[in-house]
Amino acid sequence: MVVIRLARGGAKNRPFFNIVVTDSRNRRDGRFIERVGFYNPVANERQERVRLAMDRVNYWTGVGAQVTEAVAKLLKQQKVAA
């Protein structure tokens, strides 16, 4: 099954997440099909917190990709902000 989920990056105590499309059997930070955005939970006012390529997210969900709960929250926030 193809899923859209967060892949953790960044340093210790400074998390940074890539939003990726991957096979559900792959490791959390392992191989992925496509990177569709990022999420920076520790961003300050001058930095961008979330960026999503909504056309790619819509494409992948349209062909059957499942969205995790965390990414679903970010999508909901992005739609409210737009």
C-alpha distances in whole Angstrom, upper triangle without the diagonal:
4,6,10,12,16,17,20,23,27,30,31,31,30,26,25,21,19,16,14,11,9,6,6,8,10,13,14,17,15,14,13,12,15,17,17,20,22,23,26,27,31,32,35,37,37,34,31,28,25,24,21,21,20,20,17,16,17,15,12,12,14,11,8,7,8,11,12,16,18,16,17,20,21,20,22,25,25,25,28,30,30
4,7,10,13,14,18,21,24,27,29,29,28,24,22,18,16,13,10,7,6,5,6,9,10,13,13,15,14,12,10,9,11,13,14,16,18,20,23,25,28,29,32,34,34,30,27,25,22,21,18,17,17,17,14,12,14,12,9,9,12,9,7,5,6,9,11,15,16,14,15,18,18,17,20,23,22,23,26,27,27
4,6,10,12,15,18,22,25,26,26,25,21,19,15,13,10,8,6,6,6,6,10,10,12,11,13,13,12,10,10,11,12,12,14,15,17,20,21,25,25,29,30,31,27,24,22,19,18,15,16,15,16,13,11,13,12,9,9,12,11,9,5,5,6,7,11,12,10,11,15,15,14,17,19,19,20,23,24,24
4,7,10,13,16,19,23,24,24,22,18,16,12,10,7,6,4,6,9,9,12,12,13,11,12,13,13,10,10,9,9,9,10,12,13,17,18,21,22,25,27,27,24,20,18,15,14,12,12,12,14,11,8,11,11,8,9,12,12,10,7,6,5,6,10,10,7,9,12,12,11,14,16,15,17,20,21,21
4,7,10,13,16,19,20,20,19,15,13,9,8,6,6,7,8,10,9,12,11,11,8,10,12,12,10,11,11,10,10,10,10,11,14,15,19,20,23,25,25,22,19,16,14,14,12,14,14,16,14,11,14,15,12,12,16,16,14,10,9,7,6,9,8,6,9,11,11,11,14,16,16,18,20,21,21
4,6,9,13,16,17,17,15,11,9,6,6,5,6,9,10,12,12,14,12,11,8,8,11,12,11,13,12,10,10,9,8,8,11,12,15,16,20,22,23,19,17,14,12,13,12,14,15,18,15,13,17,18,15,15,19,19,18,14,13,10,8,10,8,7,11,12,11,12,15,16,16,18,20,20,22
4,7,10,13,15,15,14,10,8,5,5,6,7,10,10,12,12,14,11,9,6,5,8,10,9,12,12,10,11,11,9,10,12,13,16,17,21,23,23,20,18,15,14,14,14,16,18,20,17,16,19,20,17,18,22,21,20,16,15,13,12,14,11,11,15,15,14,16,19,19,19,21,24,23,24
4,7,10,11,12,10,7,6,5,6,9,10,13,14,16,15,16,14,11,8,6,10,12,13,16,15,12,14,12,10,10,10,11,13,15,19,22,22,18,17,15,14,15,16,18,20,23,20,19,22,23,21,21,25,25,23,20,19,16,14,15,12,13,17,17,15,18,20,20,20,23,25,24,26
4,7,9,11,9,6,5,6,7,11,12,15,16,18,18,19,16,13,10,8,11,13,14,17,16,13,15,13,10,10,10,12,13,14,18,21,20,17,16,15,15,15,17,19,22,24,21,20,24,25,23,24,27,27,26,22,22,19,18,19,16,16,19,19,17,20,23,22,21,25,26,25,27
4,7,8,6,5,5,8,10,14,15,19,20,22,22,23,20,17,14,12,15,17,17,20,19,16,17,15,12,11,9,11,11,12,16,19,19,15,15,14,15,16,18,21,24,26,24,23,27,28,26,27,30,31,30,26,25,22,21,21,18,18,22,21,19,22,24,23,22,26,27,26,27
4,6,5,6,8,11,14,17,19,22,23,25,25,25,22,19,16,14,17,20,21,24,22,20,21,19,15,14,12,13,12,14,17,20,20,17,18,17,18,20,22,25,27,30,28,27,31,31,29,31,34,34,33,29,28,25,23,24,20,21,25,24,22,25,27,25,25,29,30,28,30
4,5,7,10,13,16,19,21,24,24,26,25,26,23,19,17,15,18,21,22,26,25,22,24,21,18,16,14,13,12,15,18,21,22,19,20,18,20,22,24,27,29,32,30,29,32,33,31,32,36,36,34,30,29,26,24,24,20,22,25,24,22,26,28,26,27,30,31,30,32
4,6,10,13,16,19,21,25,25,27,26,27,24,21,18,17,20,23,24,27,26,23,24,21,17,15,12,11,9,13,15,19,20,18,18,16,18,21,23,27,29,32,30,28,32,33,31,32,35,36,34,30,29,26,23,22,19,21,24,22,21,24,26,24,25,28,29,27,30
4,7,10,13,17,19,23,24,26,25,26,24,21,17,16,19,22,22,25,23,20,21,18,14,12,9,9,7,10,12,16,17,14,15,13,15,18,20,23,26,29,27,26,29,31,29,30,33,34,33,29,27,24,22,22,18,19,22,21,19,22,24,22,22,26,26,25,27
4,7,10,13,16,19,20,23,22,23,20,17,14,13,16,19,19,22,20,17,18,15,11,9,7,7,7,10,13,17,17,14,14,12,13,15,18,21,23,26,24,22,26,27,25,26,30,30,29,25,24,21,18,18,14,15,19,17,16,19,21,19,20,23,24,23,25
4,7,10,13,16,18,21,20,22,19,17,13,12,15,17,16,19,17,14,14,11,8,6,5,7,8,9,13,16,16,13,12,10,10,12,14,17,19,22,20,19,23,24,22,23,27,27,26,23,22,19,17,17,14,14,17,16,14,17,19,18,17,21,22,21,23
4,6,9,13,14,17,17,19,16,14,11,10,13,14,13,16,14,11,11,9,6,5,6,8,11,12,15,18,18,14,13,10,10,11,12,15,17,19,17,16,20,21,19,20,23,24,23,19,18,15,14,14,11,11,14,14,12,14,17,16,16,19,21,20,21
4,6,10,12,15,16,18,15,14,11,9,12,12,11,12,10,7,8,6,4,6,9,11,14,14,18,20,19,16,13,12,10,10,10,12,14,17,14,13,17,18,16,17,21,21,20,17,16,14,13,15,12,10,14,15,12,14,17,16,15,19,21,20,21
4,7,10,13,14,16,14,14,11,11,12,13,10,11,9,6,6,5,5,7,11,13,16,16,20,21,21,17,14,12,10,9,8,10,12,14,11,10,14,15,12,14,17,17,17,13,13,10,10,12,10,8,11,12,10,11,14,15,13,16,19,18,19
4,6,10,11,14,12,12,10,9,10,9,6,7,6,4,6,7,8,11,14,16,19,20,23,25,24,21,18,16,13,12,10,11,13,14,11,10,13,13,11,12,16,15,15,11,12,10,11,14,12,10,13,15,13,13,17,18,16,18,21,21,21
4,7,9,12,11,12,11,11,11,10,6,5,5,6,7,10,12,14,18,20,23,23,27,28,28,24,21,19,16,15,12,12,13,13,10,9,12,11,8,10,13,12,11,8,9,9,11,14,14,11,13,16,15,14,18,19,18,19,23,23,23
4,6,8,7,9,9,10,9,7,4,5,7,9,11,13,15,17,20,22,25,25,29,31,31,27,24,22,19,18,16,16,17,17,13,12,15,14,10,12,15,13,12,9,10,11,12,15,15,13,16,18,18,17,21,22,21,23,26,26,26
4,5,6,9,10,12,10,8,7,8,11,13,14,17,18,20,23,24,28,29,32,34,34,30,28,26,23,22,19,19,20,20,16,15,17,16,12,13,16,13,12,9,10,12,13,16,17,15,17,20,20,20,23,25,24,25,28,29,29
4,6,8,9,12,11,10,10,11,13,15,16,18,19,20,23,24,27,28,32,34,34,31,28,25,23,22,20,21,21,21,18,16,18,18,14,14,17,15,13,10,9,11,11,14,15,14,16,19,19,19,22,24,24,25,28,29,29
4,7,9,12,10,10,11,12,15,17,19,21,21,22,25,26,29,30,34,36,37,33,30,28,26,25,23,24,24,25,21,20,22,21,17,18,20,18,16,13,13,15,14,17,18,18,20,22,23,23,26,28,27,29,32,33,33
4,7,8,6,6,8,10,13,14,17,19,19,20,23,24,26,28,32,34,34,30,28,26,24,23,22,22,23,24,20,19,22,21,17,19,21,19,17,14,14,15,15,18,18,17,20,22,22,23,26,27,27,28,31,32,32
4,6,5,7,9,13,15,15,17,18,18,19,21,21,24,26,30,32,32,29,27,24,23,23,22,23,24,25,22,20,23,23,19,20,24,22,20,17,16,16,15,17,17,17,20,22,21,22,25,26,26,29,31,31,32
4,6,8,9,13,14,13,15,16,15,15,17,18,20,22,26,29,29,25,23,21,19,20,19,20,22,23,20,18,22,22,18,19,23,21,20,16,15,14,12,15,13,14,17,18,18,19,22,23,23,25,28,28,29
4,7,8,12,13,12,15,15,13,14,16,17,19,21,25,27,27,24,22,20,19,19,18,20,22,23,20,19,22,22,19,21,24,23,22,18,17,16,15,17,15,15,19,20,19,20,24,24,23,26,28,28,29
4,6,10,12,12,15,16,16,17,19,21,23,24,28,31,30,26,25,23,21,21,20,21,23,24,20,19,23,22,19,21,24,22,21,18,18,17,16,19,18,17,21,23,21,22,26,26,26,28,31,31,31
4,7,9,11,14,16,16,18,20,23,25,26,30,32,31,27,25,24,22,21,19,19,21,22,18,18,21,20,17,19,22,20,19,16,17,17,17,20,19,18,21,23,22,22,26,27,26,28,31,31,31
4,6,7,11,13,14,16,19,21,24,25,28,30,29,26,23,22,19,18,16,16,18,18,14,14,17,16,13,16,18,16,16,13,14,14,15,18,17,16,18,21,19,19,23,24,23,25,28,28,27
4,7,10,13,15,18,21,23,26,26,30,31,30,27,24,23,20,18,16,14,16,16,12,12,15,13,11,14,16,14,14,12,14,14,16,19,19,16,19,22,20,19,23,24,22,24,27,27,27
4,6,9,12,15,18,21,24,23,27,28,27,23,21,20,17,14,12,11,13,13,9,10,13,12,10,13,15,14,15,12,14,14,16,19,18,15,17,20,18,17,21,22,19,21,25,24,23
4,6,8,12,15,18,20,20,23,24,23,20,17,16,13,11,9,9,12,12,9,10,13,13,11,14,17,16,17,14,15,14,15,18,16,13,16,18,15,15,19,19,17,19,22,21,21
4,7,11,14,17,20,19,22,23,22,18,15,14,11,8,6,5,8,9,7,7,10,11,10,12,15,15,16,13,14,12,14,16,14,11,13,15,12,12,16,16,14,16,19,18,17
4,7,10,13,16,15,18,19,18,15,12,11,7,5,4,6,9,11,10,9,13,14,13,15,17,18,19,15,16,13,14,16,13,10,13,14,11,11,14,14,12,14,17,16,16
4,7,10,12,12,15,16,16,12,9,8,6,5,7,9,12,15,13,12,16,17,16,17,20,21,21,18,17,15,14,15,12,10,13,13,10,12,15,14,12,15,17,16,17
4,6,9,9,12,14,15,11,9,6,5,7,9,12,14,17,16,14,18,20,18,19,22,23,23,19,18,15,14,14,10,9,12,11,8,11,13,12,11,15,16,15,16
4,6,6,9,12,12,9,7,5,6,9,12,15,17,21,20,18,21,23,22,23,26,27,26,23,22,18,17,17,13,13,16,14,11,14,16,14,14,17,18,16,18
4,6,9,12,13,10,10,7,8,12,14,18,19,23,22,20,23,25,24,24,27,29,28,24,22,19,17,16,12,13,15,13,11,14,16,13,14,18,18,16,19
4,6,10,11,9,10,8,11,14,17,21,22,26,25,23,26,29,27,28,31,32,31,28,26,23,21,20,16,17,19,17,15,18,19,16,17,21,20,19,21
4,7,8,5,7,6,9,12,16,19,21,24,24,23,26,28,27,27,31,32,31,28,27,23,22,21,17,17,20,17,15,18,19,16,16,19,19,17,19
4,6,5,8,8,12,15,18,22,23,27,27,26,28,31,30,30,33,35,35,31,30,27,25,24,20,20,22,20,17,20,21,17,17,21,20,17,20
4,6,8,9,12,15,18,21,23,26,27,26,28,31,31,31,33,36,35,32,31,28,27,25,22,21,23,20,18,20,20,17,16,20,18,15,18
4,7,9,12,14,18,21,22,25,26,26,28,30,30,31,34,36,36,33,32,28,28,27,23,23,24,22,19,21,22,18,18,21,20,17,19
4,6,9,11,15,18,20,23,23,22,25,27,27,28,31,32,32,29,29,25,25,24,21,20,22,20,16,19,20,17,16,19,19,16,18
4,6,7,11,14,16,19,19,19,22,24,24,24,27,29,29,26,25,22,22,21,18,17,19,17,13,15,17,14,12,16,16,13,15
4,7,10,14,15,19,19,18,20,23,22,23,25,27,27,24,23,19,19,18,14,13,15,13,10,13,14,11,10,14,15,12,14
4,7,10,12,15,15,14,17,19,19,19,22,24,23,20,20,16,16,16,12,11,13,11,8,9,12,9,8,12,13,11,12
4,7,9,12,12,12,14,16,16,17,20,22,22,19,19,16,17,17,14,12,14,13,9,10,13,11,8,12,14,12,12
4,6,9,9,8,11,13,13,14,16,18,18,16,16,13,15,16,14,10,12,13,9,8,12,11,8,11,13,12,12
4,6,6,6,9,10,11,12,14,16,17,15,16,14,16,18,16,13,14,15,12,11,14,14,11,12,15,14,13
4,5,5,6,8,10,10,12,14,15,14,15,13,16,17,16,12,12,14,11,9,12,13,9,10,13,13,11
4,6,5,6,9,10,10,13,15,14,16,15,18,19,19,15,15,17,15,12,15,16,13,13,16,16,14
4,5,5,6,9,10,11,13,11,13,13,16,18,18,14,15,17,15,12,16,17,14,15,18,18,17
4,5,5,6,8,10,11,9,10,9,12,14,14,10,11,14,12,9,12,14,12,12,16,17,15
4,6,5,6,9,10,10,11,11,14,16,17,13,12,15,14,11,13,15,13,12,16,17,15
4,6,5,6,9,9,12,12,16,18,19,15,15,18,17,14,17,19,17,16,20,21,19
4,5,5,6,5,8,10,13,16,17,13,13,17,16,13,16,19,17,17,21,22,20
4,5,5,5,7,8,11,14,15,12,11,15,15,12,14,17,16,15,19,20,19
4,5,7,10,11,15,17,19,16,15,18,18,15,17,20,18,17,21,22,21
4,6,10,12,16,19,20,17,17,20,20,17,20,23,21,20,24,25,24
4,6,10,13,16,18,15,15,19,19,16,19,22,21,20,23,25,24
4,7,10,13,15,12,12,16,16,14,17,20,19,19,22,24,23
4,7,10,12,10,10,13,14,13,15,18,18,18,21,23,23
4,7,8,6,6,10,11,10,12,14,14,15,18,19,20
4,6,5,6,9,10,10,12,14,15,16,18,20,21
4,6,5,6,9,10,11,13,14,15,17,19,20
4,5,5,7,9,10,11,13,15,16,17,19
4,5,5,6,9,10,10,12,14,15,17
4,5,5,6,9,10,11,12,14,15
4,5,5,6,9,10,11,12,14
4,5,5,6,9,10,11,12
4,5,5,6,9,10,11
4,5,5,6,9,10
4,6,5,6,9
4,5,5,6
4,5,5
4,5
4
